[in-house]
Amino acid sequence: MPASSTLIVCELVKPVREKFLAETKGDITTAENPREIANRADIIITMLPKGPHVKGAFTDPETGLLSTLTGNKMFIECTTIYVKTSEEVAKAVADKGLGVFADAPVSGSPDGARAANLTIMVGASDKLFSEMKPILSTMGAPQNIFHCGPPGAGLATKQINNYLSGVAIIGVSEAMNMGIRYGLDPKTLAGVINVSSGYNSLGSKPSERGDPDGCRCQRFSRFLVGAM
């Protein structure tokens, strides 16, 4: 982030907010709700758990981003949600006349976020993508920022990627379970797979049990539904 910029953070979970403030350098301040963010910032990036949270953050009449009365904003929405939900939020932004909106879901895990090395999939016009890319480059490597097409294309790309990841994880899990039931040592089996034709990068990553920051099985279930 440029030294001349101020990052305004709205995080409702106080321990998470305090941890971020303690660990992150730069000019950082906080806001109590999305409306306060919109009143103070021109570039707004949202990344939330699910679609209803995104709709609430934008459209709540009292505290939502679109309850502000000021400005021409750039809204960059990074949550992995249904395309239809994103289109509804984009329409709400357009109807309010408060700026431009793009879907820009990310991939790369918490480690990628901490290293500013995320893959970012953008659905936007050519002009808006060009304007957004320098901002997105503070979150992801430039070569990993993709213009996937018009609005909605970023989310469609992310959901297809998640679908493929989910299928791969299911395959790895079934293969390991098969080996354990046969009586094979799971570490030996995994070691063979990881240097043979069955290798899959997802199979070499820590499991949910051993990686508290990893992607939960419940999330993958939601992603698979969203992709189909």
Secondary structure by P-SEA (a helix, b strand, c coil): ccccbbbbbbbccaaaaaaaaacccccccccccaaaaaacccbbbbbbccaaaaaaaccccccccccccccbbbbbbcccccaaaaaaaaaaaaaaccbbbbbbbbcccaaaaaacbbbbbbbccaaaaaaacccccccccccccccccccaaaaaaaaaaaaaaaaaaaaaaaaaaaaaaacccaaaaaaaaaacccccccccccccccccccccaaaaaaaaaaac
